[in-house]
């Protein structure tokens, strides 16, 4: 797992700003930060390590798939993390969750199956 090694996290090269809405699939490499709304899937492209940061004001209606996934906002759909899934206190997930390792803070909630 890359987050346990000495490798640096991938740089965030893509941003969906607060007040922005994207409709459709969002594919990315390296890292992405989402503070707005996404109506569609957020999917990492390729086999290299990836980082997904979902801010407190963000709402995603679709699937989220990445390496290291950090959620502070709301996801209505399944979440899949190939490495580490971090759920901050304000995180809300309405869907099934798959992960390699999980860090869940008090206050975070999941309405779905954990694997």
C-alpha positions as CSV (number, residue, x, y, z in Angstrom):
1,X,0.0,0.0,0.0
2,X,1.6,3.3,-1.1
3,X,0.3,5.4,1.8
4,X,2.4,3.3,4.3
5,X,5.6,3.7,2.3
6,X,7.7,6.7,1.8
7,X,6.1,7.8,-1.4
8,X,4.6,11.3,-1.5
9,X,0.9,11.7,-2.2
10,X,0.1,12.6,-5.8
11,X,-0.4,16.3,-6.5
12,X,-3.8,17.7,-6.8
13,X,-4.0,18.9,-10.4
14,X,-7.8,19.1,-10.8
15,X,-10.3,21.1,-8.7
16,X,-14.1,21.4,-8.7
17,X,-14.6,24.6,-6.8
18,X,-17.4,25.5,-4.4
19,X,-20.4,26.8,-6.4
20,X,-19.5,24.6,-9.4
21,X,-21.6,21.7,-10.7
22,X,-20.4,19.0,-13.1
23,X,-22.8,16.6,-14.8
24,X,-21.2,13.5,-16.2
25,X,-18.2,11.3,-15.4
26,X,-15.1,12.9,-14.0
27,X,-11.9,10.9,-14.8
28,X,-8.6,12.0,-13.4
29,X,-5.0,11.1,-12.8
30,X,-2.9,12.2,-9.8
31,X,-5.2,14.1,-7.5
32,X,-8.5,15.8,-7.5
33,X,-10.2,18.1,-4.9
34,X,-14.0,18.5,-5.1
35,X,-15.7,21.3,-3.2
36,X,-18.7,21.7,-5.5
37,X,-21.4,19.2,-6.8
38,X,-20.8,16.3,-9.2
39,X,-23.7,14.5,-10.7
40,X,-21.9,11.5,-12.1
41,X,-19.0,9.2,-11.3
42,X,-15.6,10.3,-10.0
43,X,-13.1,7.7,-11.2
44,X,-9.3,7.5,-11.1
45,X,-7.6,6.7,-14.4
46,X,-4.6,4.4,-14.6
47,X,-2.7,2.3,-12.2
48,X,-0.6,5.0,-10.5
49,X,-1.4,6.2,-7.0
50,X,-4.3,8.7,-6.9
51,X,-5.8,11.1,-4.3
52,X,-9.4,12.1,-4.0
53,X,-10.4,14.9,-1.6
54,X,-14.1,15.6,-1.1
55,X,-14.6,18.8,0.8
56,X,-17.3,19.6,3.5
57,X,-19.5,21.4,1.0
58,X,-19.2,18.9,-1.7
59,X,-22.0,16.5,-2.8
60,X,-21.4,13.7,-5.2
61,X,-24.3,11.8,-6.7
62,X,-22.4,8.8,-8.3
63,X,-19.6,6.4,-7.7
64,X,-16.3,7.4,-6.3
65,X,-13.2,5.3,-7.0
66,X,-9.6,6.2,-6.2
67,X,-6.5,5.2,-4.3
68,X,-6.4,7.4,-1.2
69,X,-9.9,8.9,-0.7
70,X,-10.6,11.6,1.9
71,X,-14.2,12.4,2.4
72,X,-15.6,15.4,4.4
73,X,-18.7,16.0,2.4
74,X,-21.6,13.8,1.1
75,X,-21.5,10.9,-1.4
76,X,-24.7,9.4,-2.7
77,X,-23.3,6.3,-4.3
78,X,-20.7,3.5,-3.8
79,X,-17.2,4.4,-2.7
80,X,-14.1,2.3,-3.6
81,X,-10.7,3.0,-2.2
82,X,-7.7,0.9,-3.4
83,X,-5.6,2.1,-0.5
84,X,-6.8,4.3,2.4
85,X,-10.3,5.6,2.9
86,X,-10.4,8.5,5.4
87,X,-13.8,9.6,6.6
88,X,-13.7,13.0,8.5
89,X,-16.4,13.9,11.1
90,X,-18.7,15.6,8.6
91,X,-18.6,12.7,6.0
92,X,-21.8,11.2,4.9
93,X,-22.0,8.2,2.6
94,X,-25.2,6.7,1.2
95,X,-24.0,3.6,-0.5
96,X,-21.7,0.6,-0.2
97,X,-18.0,1.1,0.7
98,X,-15.0,-1.0,-0.3
99,X,-11.5,-0.2,1.0
100,X,-8.1,-1.6,1.8
101,X,-7.7,0.4,5.0
102,X,-10.2,2.6,6.8
103,X,-9.8,5.6,9.1
104,X,-13.2,6.8,10.3
105,X,-13.6,9.8,12.7
106,X,-16.4,10.1,15.2
107,X,-19.4,11.7,13.6
108,X,-18.9,10.2,10.1
109,X,-21.8,8.1,8.8
110,X,-22.2,5.3,6.3
111,X,-25.6,3.9,5.2
112,X,-24.5,0.9,3.3
113,X,-22.3,-2.2,3.4
114,X,-18.6,-2.1,4.4
115,X,-16.1,-4.5,2.8
